Amino acid sequence: MRGALGGPRVLLRRLREVMAEPVSAQERLDKIVVLIAANMVAEVCSVYVLRVDGTLELYATEGLKPEAVHQTVLRQDEGLVGLVASEANPINLSEAQTHPAFSFRPETGEEIYHSFLGVPVLRAGNTLGVLVVQNRASRAYSEEEEEALQTTAMVLAEMIASGELLSIAKPGAEPAIRPRLHLTGQPLAEGIALGHVVLHEPRVTVKNVIADDVGAELKRLDDSITALRADLDLMLERRDVADGGEHREVLDAYRSFANDQGWLHRLREAVSTGLTAEAGVERVQSDNRARMLRVTDPYIRERLHDLDDLGNRLMRQLMGQDHAPPREQLPDNAILVARSMGPAALLDYDRRKLRGLILEEGGPTSHVAIVARALGIAAVGEIDNIAGLVESGDAVIVDGSTGDVHLRPAADVESAYGERVKLRARRQAQYRALRDKPSVTKDGQPIALMINAGLLVDLPHIAETGAAGIGLFRTELQFMIATEMPRISEQLSLYRSVLDAAGGKPVTFRTLDIGGDKVLPYMRAEQEENPALGWRAIRLGLDRPGLMRSQIRALLQAAAGRDLKVMFPMIATCAEFDEAKELIERELTSLRRRRHKLPDRVEVGAMVEVPSLLFQLDSLIPKVDFLSVGSNDLVQFMFAADRGNRRVAERFDPLSAPILRALLLILDKARAGGKPVALCGELASKPIGALALIGLGFRAMSLTPSALGAVKAMLLDLDASKVEALLRPLVETPPTDGTIREKLEAFAAAEGLQL
């Protein structure tokens, strides 16, 4: 390293000595900048620390005017220091004053210095400050000098993160070690939760940053990389991934990264500067995370995510820590934070202590969101880098209704949400008081309010809500949370439990709706360009009749001596319905031959969610016993808008004329054919959506259990004939002055209905 006195290893050893001295935080910082300046033969070394208000404050300097310390404050869009912080990248200039971002601050006296090298002080990918060296001469700092400064910045990151600098901070301008953050994502499950962060995959905390023996640390790193590769090879040989599928692809990607020479070179280079093996991994990971936050290309972001996950595995290998989180040590009021997770992982946690869920990924129709709603926990998704922003134990508020997340909230915010929780609890108590009241509108129209379900944890909701039954039982959830294909006996046991819990109330079972985004861990995933429009639901069932027949057999046996309602998902043609119904007839014949007790009555229906079926209703209705509208997919397919893509999912209003007109067509055709029709989907789970459905003429709908109370309270105050008189003309002749939604909202306000 040009001009350096002993290189980064000597500097790190001296820094360790300074860190161990019993001196004040300011004295320690002052000594550190002197050491760095001397080691790098720099005339200036300065440390800027990011404050909670988002500005950068000069905390220590060697070379600039001493009176500027704690006086000079820069915004993150101001000066070269601000540019380093905002972009989380080093800036190396031989003539700093000609750079367009240069900002002259007369109180520092830095106008005489020309060369500039600034590096971000990073921890877990988050910027905590900026470390700068400067010289009067116009010189370009070498790569080795830049590397040395980045390594030194790690020591400063640990010092800032330890909270030591709080003792020298001005009131209201403390370092942003753990800043208060207000983040907004995608609402996944309604509710408000106040609690403390539990990381689904806890980060390994690096205690020792500076190496005693660099050679020994390099050997530890190499041994751990070898062990990591061996572990990945073992996992790839396991039966559950050997035949392919999504899991194998992920592990294959990990294995290729574990052999990537560029990644390995960066790790060894970091350790060679004098860091411990785990500190070297943390430094490379932190750089990757910082890049990840600023990359918009989804492919590159995914690759950086993979590298980050691999770095976590390597860190655990080095530290000898188990990969699995200690679920049994869950604190009260736990808020789970994860990059992504499956429904089975969520069900592993103690429901009694779990209050909320925050994910970096996952939309409202994702499987984990469905399970979160079943568990009754508030959940928010699409919060970028949330796992990197939080620490275990952080106070956090999750608002599953709006998608807001308040990290380390101020006392007044916490108090306001506390009041909202109390208000929500009072409302829930009011809804519970309505449980046994008949679900009848003010003008005497009975409305059957049923619930959507799919797991054993859903079953108590029937009694809790006073629901008229289960209008949609998602049978695929049992398959999705299992590690292997459920046996017929396991399916039969679940279906019997569901019918028992319903206590004679109707239950409508939907046959397996897998494929597309619902990939089973033990089935090979088919690579499709448009999975939502591909080999899924009834298409997969008819192509795999053995799978479908085993499920039908379990349903028929579970319903022996009772009524059974079965419906097929994603029917696109009458021929598909005929073929699926024939499988039921075959199983009934088989059970009769073997003298099994049969259901008293079997009703077979179709889900209307593919637009092509709208033009086959005259042919379909005579064949079915009932119809059920799947509003989630119907809206998605009608508008050609992927409901899992937040850029387009909310672009179209499900209460607009095209959707309502389609619903009206289905309703009118079903009535003319004398067949009952219900609607299951998110549209029915909001009071305004239920209001529109009643206005169209729907008298049966299936909702998320947590939504039933609010919808019931609304309809008890509703005059159904009035909303029918309003809505039908609006659907037939859409308004030019505003939307149908606005008209419904105005109607609700005039009628005193709570939406």
PEDAWO-V848332 format. One record per residue. N is the residue number from 0. RES is the residue in one small letter. PSI is psi in radians with two decimals (NA if undefined). OMEGA is omega in degrees with one decimal (NA if undefined). NEAR is the number of other C-alpha atoms within 10 Angstrom. Layout:
n res psi omega near
N RES PSI OMEGA NEAR
N RES PSI OMEGA NEAR
//
This chain:
n res psi omega near
0 m 2.15 -173.1 17
1 r 2.13 172.8 12
2 g -0.09 -176.1 12
3 a 2.51 -179.0 19
4 l 1.44 176.2 14
5 g -0.18 176.0 11
6 g 3.11 -173.0 18
7 p -0.54 -178.4 25
8 r -0.75 178.1 20
9 v -0.74 179.8 15
10 l -0.77 -179.7 23
11 l -0.68 177.9 24
12 r -0.75 179.9 15
13 r -0.63 177.2 14
14 l -0.67 178.9 21
15 r -0.69 178.2 16
16 e -0.73 179.3 10
17 v -0.69 -178.9 17
18 m -0.47 -177.9 18
19 a -0.20 -177.1 9
20 e 2.48 178.7 10
21 p 1.20 -178.3 9
22 v 2.97 179.5 11
23 s 2.86 -179.5 13
24 a -0.72 -179.2 18
25 q -0.75 178.5 16
26 e -0.70 -179.9 13
27 r -0.80 178.3 18
28 l -0.75 179.7 22
29 d -0.70 179.2 18
30 k -0.66 -179.0 17
31 i -0.80 -178.1 27
32 v -0.58 176.6 23
33 v -0.77 179.8 19
34 l -0.79 -178.6 19
35 i -0.78 180.0 28
36 a -0.76 -178.8 22
37 a -0.76 -177.1 18
38 n -0.62 -176.9 20
39 m 0.12 -177.2 26
40 v 0.86 178.7 17
41 a 2.54 179.5 21
42 e -0.30 178.1 17
43 v 2.40 166.8 23
44 c 2.19 -176.3 27
45 s 2.55 176.0 26
46 v 2.11 174.0 27
47 y 2.37 -178.0 27
48 v 2.33 178.8 30
49 l 2.27 -178.8 30
50 r 2.93 -178.9 22
51 v -0.40 179.8 17
52 d 0.09 176.3 14
53 g 0.04 177.7 15
54 t 2.92 -179.1 21
55 l 2.16 -177.6 28
56 e 2.38 175.8 25
57 l 2.02 -175.8 21
58 y -0.45 179.8 23
59 a 2.61 177.9 26
60 t 2.57 167.3 27
61 e 1.98 177.8 22
62 g -0.67 174.7 21
63 l 3.00 -178.0 20
64 k 2.22 -177.0 13
65 p -0.57 -177.5 14
66 e -0.22 178.7 11
67 a -0.32 -179.1 19
68 v 2.29 -177.6 19
69 h 0.11 176.6 17
70 q -0.66 -179.9 13
71 t 2.14 -179.6 16
72 v 2.29 -178.6 19
73 l 2.51 170.4 20
74 r 2.85 -179.9 17
75 q -0.16 174.8 18
76 d 0.35 -174.4 15
77 e 2.19 173.6 19
78 g 3.05 179.3 17
79 l -0.62 178.6 23
80 v -0.77 177.4 29
81 g -0.65 179.8 24
82 l -0.73 177.4 21
83 v -0.77 -177.9 25
84 a -0.80 -174.3 30
85 s -0.59 -178.7 16
86 e -0.18 180.0 17
87 a 0.66 178.4 25
88 n 2.56 176.7 18
89 p 2.64 172.3 22
90 i 2.18 -175.9 18
91 n 1.93 -174.7 21
92 l 2.40 175.6 19
93 s -0.36 178.6 19
94 e 1.48 -171.8 17
95 a -0.61 -170.4 21
96 q -0.22 177.5 18
97 t -0.12 -179.4 10
98 h 2.39 -176.9 11
99 p -0.39 -179.2 9
100 a -0.11 -177.0 15
101 f 2.35 179.6 15
102 s 2.10 -177.1 16
103 f 2.16 176.2 13
104 r 1.78 -172.3 14
105 p -0.49 -176.0 11
106 e -0.24 -177.5 14
107 t -0.45 -177.2 18
108 g 0.45 -175.0 14
109 e 0.09 -176.2 17
110 e -0.29 -178.2 14
111 i -0.09 -177.1 11
112 y 2.34 -174.5 21
113 h -0.86 -177.6 18
114 s 2.61 -172.8 21
115 f 2.27 171.5 26
116 l 2.04 179.2 25
117 g 2.38 177.5 26
118 v 2.56 178.1 25
119 p 2.54 171.6 32
120 v 1.88 -171.5 33
121 l 2.56 170.5 26
122 r 2.14 -176.3 26
123 a 0.57 178.6 22
124 g -0.10 -179.0 24
125 n 2.41 -179.1 21
126 t 2.20 176.6 23
127 l -0.30 -178.7 27
128 g -2.92 -180.0 32
129 v 2.38 176.1 28
130 l 2.23 -172.4 28
131 v 2.44 165.3 27
132 v 2.58 -178.5 28
133 q 2.69 175.2 30
134 n 2.68 177.9 24
135 r -0.73 -178.0 17
136 a 2.58 175.3 14
137 s 1.77 -177.6 15
138 r 2.60 175.5 15
139 a 2.18 178.0 15
140 y 2.47 -176.1 20
141 s 2.90 176.8 13
142 e -0.64 179.9 12
143 e -0.68 178.8 15
144 e -0.70 177.8 20
145 e -0.75 178.3 20
146 e -0.75 -179.2 18
147 a -0.70 -178.9 24
148 l -0.65 177.6 23
149 q -0.67 177.4 23
150 t -0.75 179.2 26
151 t -0.60 179.9 25
152 a -0.47 177.8 24
153 m -0.70 179.2 23
154 v -0.74 178.5 22
155 l -0.64 179.1 25
156 a -0.76 179.4 22
157 e -0.63 179.1 19
158 m -0.77 179.3 16
159 i -0.79 -177.0 22
160 a -0.45 -179.5 17
161 s -0.30 -179.0 11
162 g 0.04 -176.9 15
163 e -0.59 -175.6 15
164 l -0.17 178.5 19
165 l -0.48 -178.0 17
166 s -0.34 -178.7 12
167 i 0.19 -179.7 14
168 a 2.59 174.5 16
169 k 2.52 179.0 11
170 p 2.28 179.2 8
171 g -0.05 -179.3 9
172 a 0.61 -177.3 16
173 e 2.79 179.6 21
174 p 2.55 -176.8 27
175 a 0.95 177.7 22
176 i -0.84 -179.5 22
177 r 1.29 -174.4 18
178 p 2.71 170.7 18
179 r 2.28 -178.2 16
180 l 2.44 172.2 16
181 h 1.95 -176.2 13
182 l 2.61 179.7 14
183 t 2.26 179.4 18
184 g -2.61 -176.7 23
185 q 2.13 176.5 23
186 p 2.29 179.9 24
187 l -0.72 -179.5 30
188 a 2.25 -174.2 31
189 e 2.73 178.9 22
190 g 2.88 177.4 21
191 i 2.29 -179.6 23
192 a 2.26 172.8 25
193 l 2.20 -177.9 22
194 g -2.70 -176.3 21
195 h 2.52 -173.0 25
196 v 2.33 166.7 26
197 v 2.08 179.8 27
198 l 2.23 178.4 22
199 h -0.66 174.4 24
200 e 1.55 -174.3 17
201 p 2.42 177.0 17
202 r 2.59 175.4 17
203 v 2.25 179.7 16
204 t 2.17 179.0 11
205 v 2.00 -178.6 16
206 k -0.69 -175.0 10
207 n 2.01 -174.8 14
208 v -0.68 -171.4 21
209 i 2.27 -175.3 25
210 a 2.52 170.4 23
211 d -0.67 -175.8 15
212 d 1.81 -175.8 11
213 v -0.69 179.0 18
214 g -0.74 179.4 13
215 a -0.64 179.5 13
216 e -0.67 177.2 21
217 l -0.66 177.9 22
218 k -0.73 177.0 13
219 r -0.74 179.5 17
220 l -0.85 -178.3 25
221 d -0.72 179.6 16
222 d -0.70 -179.2 14
223 s -0.64 177.4 21
224 i -0.72 177.7 20
225 t -0.78 179.5 14
226 a -0.68 179.1 15
227 l -0.77 178.9 22
228 r -0.72 -179.8 19
229 a -0.71 178.4 13
230 d -0.76 -179.8 13
231 l -0.69 177.5 15
232 d -0.73 179.1 14
233 l -0.77 -179.5 10
234 m -0.64 -179.4 16
235 l -0.40 -179.8 21
236 e -0.22 -179.2 13
237 r 2.57 -174.6 11
238 r -0.67 -173.3 10
239 d -0.18 175.9 18
240 v -0.15 -174.0 19
241 a -0.52 -176.5 13
242 d 0.13 176.8 14
243 g -2.96 -178.3 16
244 g 3.14 -173.1 19
245 e -0.71 -178.7 18
246 h -0.74 -178.8 19
247 r -0.69 179.5 19
248 e -0.72 178.5 14
249 v -0.83 -178.3 12
250 l -0.61 175.6 18
251 d -0.72 177.9 15
252 a -0.75 178.7 15
253 y -0.74 -177.9 21
254 r -0.68 179.4 19
255 s -0.66 177.2 11
256 f -0.63 -179.2 19
257 a -0.30 176.8 20
258 n 0.11 -178.1 13
259 d 2.09 -174.4 11
260 q -0.54 179.0 11
261 g -0.78 178.9 9
262 w -0.78 -179.0 14
263 l -0.65 179.1 18
264 h -0.73 179.6 11
265 r -0.65 177.9 15
266 l -0.84 -178.0 24
267 r -0.64 179.7 20
268 e -0.73 179.8 16
269 a -0.75 -179.9 24
270 v -0.63 -179.3 26
271 s -0.41 179.6 19
272 t -0.15 177.7 24
273 g 0.14 178.0 29
274 l 2.75 170.6 31
275 t 2.88 -178.0 26
276 a -0.79 -178.7 31
277 e -0.58 176.8 28
278 a -0.61 176.6 25
279 g -0.75 177.4 30
280 v -0.77 179.4 25
281 e -0.68 -179.1 28
282 r -0.78 179.0 25
283 v -0.71 177.6 22
284 q -0.74 -178.0 24
285 s -0.69 176.4 23
286 d -0.75 179.3 19
287 n -0.77 -179.3 19
288 r -0.73 179.8 25
289 a -0.69 177.6 23
290 r -0.71 -177.1 18
291 m -0.66 -178.0 22
292 l -0.33 -174.3 16
293 r 0.08 179.4 12
294 v 2.32 179.9 13
295 t -0.39 -178.8 10
296 d 2.08 -174.9 9
297 p -0.57 -179.3 10
298 y -0.80 -179.2 10
299 i -0.71 177.7 13
300 r -0.71 -179.4 18
301 e -0.69 178.9 12
302 r -0.67 177.7 15
303 l -0.64 174.7 20
304 h -0.78 179.6 17
305 d -0.76 178.6 17
306 l -0.68 179.2 21
307 d -0.79 177.9 20
308 d -0.72 179.6 16
309 l -0.68 176.9 20
310 g -0.68 177.3 23
311 n -0.73 178.9 20
312 r -0.74 -179.8 19
313 l -0.70 178.8 22
314 m -0.75 179.4 27
315 r -0.61 176.7 18
316 q -0.76 -179.9 20
317 l -0.70 -174.5 20
318 m -0.09 -179.9 15
319 g 0.57 -178.5 10
320 q 2.53 178.9 12
321 d 2.53 -179.7 10
322 h -0.51 -173.6 15
323 a 2.41 177.4 9
324 p 2.61 -179.2 15
325 p 1.48 -174.6 13
326 r -0.47 -177.5 12
327 e -0.24 -179.1 9
328 q 0.42 -178.1 10
329 l 2.24 177.4 17
330 p 2.90 173.2 16
331 d 2.62 179.5 13
332 n 0.85 -178.9 17
333 a 2.37 172.6 26
334 i 1.95 -175.6 31
335 l 2.33 -179.8 24
336 v 2.27 -178.8 28
337 a 2.74 172.2 21
338 r -0.91 174.1 22
339 s 2.80 176.5 15
340 m 2.75 178.9 16
341 g 2.93 -178.2 15
342 p -0.60 -179.2 18
343 a -0.70 179.9 17
344 a -0.69 -180.0 11
345 l -0.67 -178.7 20
346 l -0.23 177.4 15
347 d -0.41 -175.0 10
348 y 2.70 -179.9 18
349 d 1.91 -176.7 15
350 r -0.52 -176.1 14
351 r -0.43 -176.7 11
352 k -0.26 -176.0 14
353 l 2.20 -177.2 24
354 r -0.53 -175.0 24
355 g 2.94 -178.0 31
356 l 2.31 174.9 27
357 i 2.26 -178.1 30
358 l 2.59 170.9 27
359 e -0.54 -178.7 20
360 e 3.00 175.5 19
361 g 2.19 179.0 24
362 g 3.09 -175.8 23
363 p -0.36 178.9 21
364 t 0.14 177.5 14
365 s 2.78 -174.5 19
366 h -0.66 -179.9 19
367 v -0.55 177.3 26
368 a -0.68 178.2 26
369 i -0.74 179.4 21
370 v -0.68 178.6 23
371 a -0.73 178.6 23
372 r -0.65 178.4 21
373 a -0.64 179.9 22
374 l -0.23 179.4 22
375 g 0.55 178.7 21
376 i 2.49 178.2 24
377 a 2.40 -178.1 28
378 a 2.48 178.1 34
379 v 2.40 177.9 32
380 g -3.14 177.0 30
381 e 0.71 174.4 22
382 i 1.83 -175.6 21
383 d 2.29 171.8 17
384 n 0.43 -177.1 20
385 i -0.64 -179.2 21
386 a -0.41 177.5 25
387 g -0.34 -176.4 19
388 l -0.38 -174.0 15
389 v 2.81 169.6 21
390 e 2.61 177.0 17
391 s 2.33 178.6 16
392 g -0.17 179.0 15
393 d 2.46 172.3 15
394 a 2.43 -178.3 20
395 v 2.59 176.1 23
396 i 2.31 178.5 25
397 v 2.13 176.3 30
398 d 1.69 -176.7 24
399 g -0.15 178.6 25
400 s -0.64 -176.0 16
401 t -0.30 -175.8 17
402 g 0.16 -179.3 22
403 d 2.44 173.5 21
404 v 2.18 178.1 25
405 h 1.93 -178.1 19
406 l 2.24 -175.7 22
407 r 1.01 -171.5 21
408 p 2.65 173.7 19
409 a 2.80 -175.7 12
410 a -0.68 -177.5 9
411 d -0.62 177.4 9
412 v -0.76 179.6 13
413 e -0.72 179.9 17
414 s -0.74 -179.4 12
415 a -0.75 179.2 10
416 y -0.58 175.8 18
417 g -0.71 177.7 16
418 e -0.66 178.8 12
419 r -0.64 177.9 13
420 v -0.74 178.1 16
421 k -0.74 178.6 11
422 l -0.75 179.1 12
423 r -0.71 179.5 14
424 a -0.68 178.0 12
425 r -0.71 178.5 12
426 r -0.76 179.6 14
427 q -0.64 177.6 15
428 a -0.69 177.2 13
429 q -0.71 179.4 14
430 y -0.69 179.0 18
431 r -0.59 178.6 16
432 a -0.38 179.3 12
433 l -0.09 -171.1 18
434 r -0.81 -174.4 19
435 d -0.01 177.3 12
436 k 2.42 176.6 11
437 p 2.45 -178.7 14
438 s 1.41 -174.4 22
439 v 2.38 179.8 19
440 t 2.95 -176.3 20
441 k -0.50 -179.6 14
442 d 0.36 170.1 13
443 g 0.29 179.1 13
444 q 2.01 178.3 17
445 p 2.35 178.7 16
446 i 2.09 179.0 19
447 a 1.94 177.6 19
448 l 1.96 179.0 25
449 m 3.01 -179.6 28
450 i 2.70 170.7 28
451 n 2.47 -178.7 27
452 a 3.08 179.5 30
453 g -0.12 -177.5 22
454 l 2.85 177.3 19
455 l -0.57 -178.9 14
456 v -0.30 178.7 14
457 d -0.43 -166.6 21
458 l -0.67 177.5 21
459 p -0.35 -177.9 12
460 h -0.42 -179.1 21
461 i -0.87 -180.0 21
462 a -0.68 -176.7 15
463 e -0.66 -174.7 12
464 t -0.26 -174.2 23
465 g 0.47 -177.4 21
466 a 2.71 180.0 25
467 a -0.07 -179.5 22
468 g -2.90 176.1 24
469 i 1.97 -177.6 28
470 g -0.29 178.1 27
471 l 1.93 171.4 27
472 f 1.98 -176.8 22
473 r 1.69 -174.3 17
474 t -0.35 -176.3 21
475 e -0.37 -177.0 18
476 l -0.62 176.4 22
477 q -0.66 -179.5 18
478 f -0.61 -175.5 20
479 m -0.52 -177.7 21
480 i -0.07 180.0 21
481 a 2.67 178.2 14
482 t -0.27 175.4 12
483 e 2.88 -176.1 13
484 m 2.14 178.5 17
485 p 2.35 177.0 15
486 r 2.84 178.1 13
487 i -0.68 -179.0 16
488 s -0.63 178.8 12
489 e -0.70 176.8 13
490 q -0.81 -178.9 22
491 l -0.75 -179.7 22
492 s -0.76 179.5 15
493 l -0.85 -176.1 20
494 y -0.64 177.6 22
495 r -0.71 178.4 19
496 s -0.67 179.8 14
497 v -0.82 -179.2 23
498 l -0.64 177.2 22
499 d -0.78 -178.0 14
500 a -0.55 -179.3 18
501 a -0.38 175.3 20
502 g 0.73 178.5 12
503 g -0.23 175.6 11
504 k 2.65 -175.9 15
505 p 2.51 174.9 16
506 v 2.22 177.5 25
507 t 1.97 179.7 22
508 f 2.23 172.4 24
509 r 2.27 178.0 22
510 t 2.94 -170.6 21
511 l 2.14 174.3 24
512 d 1.28 179.3 20
513 i 3.04 -173.2 22
514 g 3.10 -176.0 22
515 g -2.14 179.8 19
516 d -0.12 -179.3 14
517 k 1.42 -176.6 19
518 v 2.21 176.3 17
519 l 2.41 -174.7 21
520 p -0.37 -175.9 19
521 y 0.15 176.4 20
522 m 2.48 179.9 16
523 r 2.24 -179.5 17
524 a 2.34 175.7 18
525 e 2.23 178.8 15
526 q 2.00 -177.7 12
527 e 2.52 179.8 11
528 e -0.63 179.7 8
529 n 1.36 -173.0 11
530 p -0.57 179.8 14
531 a -0.46 -179.7 19
532 l 0.22 -170.4 13
533 g -2.44 -172.9 15
534 w 1.58 -175.6 18
535 r 2.95 173.1 22
536 a -2.22 -174.4 22
537 i -0.49 -179.7 24
538 r -0.80 178.2 19
539 l -0.72 -178.9 18
540 g -0.72 -179.6 22
541 l -0.53 177.5 18
542 d -0.36 176.5 12
543 r 1.18 -173.2 11
544 p -0.47 178.7 13
545 g -0.74 178.4 12
546 l -0.78 -176.9 15
547 m -0.67 -179.3 19
548 r -0.64 179.2 18
549 s -0.65 177.5 16
550 q -0.77 179.3 19
551 i -0.71 178.7 24
552 r -0.76 179.3 20
553 a -0.72 179.0 21
554 l -0.78 -178.3 25
555 l -0.70 180.0 27
556 q -0.65 179.9 21
557 a -0.53 -175.8 25
558 a 0.27 -179.3 22
559 a 2.22 -180.0 16
560 g 0.11 179.9 13
561 r 3.05 175.0 15
562 d 2.52 178.5 18
563 l 2.31 174.4 22
564 k 2.17 -179.5 20
565 v 2.39 175.2 23
566 m 2.64 -177.0 26
567 f 2.33 -178.4 24
568 p 2.66 171.6 25
569 m 0.66 175.0 24
570 i 2.21 -178.5 22
571 a -0.35 178.8 20
572 t 2.72 177.0 17
573 c -0.59 -178.8 17
574 a -0.65 178.3 11
575 e -0.74 179.1 16
576 f -0.77 180.0 24
577 d -0.79 -178.1 13
578 e -0.72 -179.9 12
579 a -0.74 -179.7 23
580 k -0.58 178.9 19
581 e -0.57 177.6 12
582 l -0.66 177.2 18
583 i -0.75 179.9 20
584 e -0.70 179.6 12
585 r -0.75 -179.4 14
586 e -0.64 176.1 17
587 l -0.75 178.3 19
588 t -0.76 -180.0 12
589 s -0.74 -179.5 13
590 l -0.63 177.4 16
591 r -0.77 -179.2 12
592 r -0.64 -178.2 9
593 r 0.17 174.8 8
594 r 0.61 172.9 9
595 h 2.56 174.3 13
596 k 2.35 -175.4 14
597 l 2.88 172.1 19
598 p 2.62 176.5 17
599 d -0.63 -178.4 11
600 r 2.41 176.5 12
601 v 2.08 175.4 16
602 e 2.35 -177.4 13
603 v 2.24 -178.3 20
604 g 3.06 178.4 26
605 a 2.54 173.0 29
606 m 2.30 176.8 25
607 v 1.77 -179.6 26
608 e -0.13 176.2 23
609 v 2.17 -174.3 22
610 p -0.49 -179.0 18
611 s -0.48 -177.5 14
612 l -0.37 179.5 20
613 l -0.47 -176.6 18
614 f 0.21 176.9 12
615 q 0.20 -174.5 13
616 l -0.64 -179.6 19
617 d -0.60 179.2 14
618 s -0.59 -174.9 12
619 l -0.73 -170.6 21
620 i -0.69 177.2 23
621 p -0.38 -176.2 13
622 k -0.41 -172.2 16
623 v 2.80 171.7 18
624 d -0.42 178.1 18
625 f 2.88 174.7 21
626 l 2.62 174.5 23
627 s 2.21 -178.2 26
628 v 2.14 174.4 23
629 g 1.61 -170.9 22
630 s -0.54 -178.0 22
631 n -0.92 -178.6 16
632 d -0.61 -180.0 21
633 l -0.78 178.2 22
634 v -0.76 -179.4 25
635 q -0.82 -176.2 21
636 f -0.59 179.2 18
637 m -0.69 -177.4 17
638 f 0.03 -176.7 18
639 a 0.80 -176.6 13
640 a 1.94 -179.6 18
641 d 2.05 -175.7 17
642 r -0.26 176.7 22
643 g -0.06 -178.3 17
644 n 1.91 -172.3 11
645 r -0.26 177.9 15
646 r -0.49 -177.8 10
647 v -0.31 -174.0 14
648 a -0.61 -178.2 17
649 e 0.23 -178.2 13
650 r -0.48 -176.0 11
651 f 2.46 -175.7 15
652 d 2.11 178.0 15
653 p -0.21 175.9 21
654 l 0.41 177.2 21
655 s 2.89 -172.5 15
656 a -0.74 -176.8 19
657 p -0.76 -179.1 17
658 i -0.82 -177.9 19
659 l -0.60 178.3 21
660 r -0.67 177.1 17
661 a -0.73 179.2 16
662 l -0.70 179.6 21
663 l -0.68 178.0 20
664 l -0.82 -179.7 16
665 i -0.80 -177.7 22
666 l -0.83 -177.9 22
667 d -0.71 180.0 15
668 k -0.72 -179.5 16
669 a -0.74 179.0 20
670 r -0.75 -179.6 13
671 a -0.56 179.8 11
672 g 0.01 177.7 14
673 g 0.47 -179.0 13
674 k 2.38 179.1 16
675 p 2.61 178.7 18
676 v 2.39 177.4 24
677 a 2.94 175.9 22
678 l 2.29 173.9 27
679 c 2.36 -178.4 23
680 g 3.04 -176.0 20
681 e -0.45 -178.6 19
682 l -0.66 -178.7 23
683 a -0.24 -173.4 25
684 s 0.03 175.2 23
685 k 2.39 -177.2 17
686 p -0.68 -178.7 23
687 i -0.60 176.6 21
688 g -0.75 177.8 19
689 a -0.64 177.3 25
690 l -0.78 179.2 26
691 a -0.73 -179.0 23
692 l -0.73 177.4 25
693 i -0.67 178.0 25
694 g -0.57 177.2 22
695 l -0.50 -178.8 24
696 g 0.05 177.3 18
697 f 2.38 179.3 21
698 r 0.16 175.1 19
699 a 2.30 178.7 22
700 m 2.67 -178.6 28
701 s 2.29 -168.9 28
702 l 2.90 164.9 26
703 t 2.33 -175.7 23
704 p -0.70 -177.3 25
705 s -0.29 -177.4 21
706 a -0.21 -171.1 18
707 l -0.70 -178.5 25
708 g -0.81 -178.4 24
709 a -0.70 179.9 19
710 v -0.71 -179.7 24
711 k -0.74 178.8 26
712 a -0.67 179.9 20
713 m -0.84 -173.2 20
714 l -0.44 177.5 23
715 l -0.46 179.0 22
716 d 0.05 -171.2 16
717 l 2.41 167.5 23
718 d 1.78 -173.5 18
719 a -0.62 -177.9 23
720 s -0.58 -179.6 16
721 k -0.76 -178.8 13
722 v -0.54 174.5 20
723 e -0.76 179.6 18
724 a -0.56 179.2 12
725 l -0.78 -164.9 18
726 l -0.77 -175.5 23
727 r -0.82 177.5 18
728 p -0.60 179.6 11
729 l -0.64 180.0 18
730 v -0.72 -178.6 20
731 e -0.62 176.8 13
732 t 1.55 -175.7 10
733 p 2.51 -177.3 16
734 p 2.58 174.6 13
735 t -0.29 -179.5 7
736 d 1.35 -180.0 8
737 g -3.13 -176.6 9
738 t 2.92 176.1 16
739 i -0.67 177.8 22
740 r -0.80 -179.8 17
741 e -0.68 178.8 12
742 k -0.70 178.8 16
743 l -0.70 178.2 20
744 e -0.72 178.4 17
745 a -0.70 177.9 12
746 f -0.81 -178.7 15
747 a -0.73 179.6 19
748 a -0.74 -179.2 12
749 a -0.55 -178.1 9
750 e -0.07 -179.5 13
751 g 0.52 179.5 12
752 l 2.40 178.4 18
753 q 2.01 176.9 15
754 l NA NA 16
//
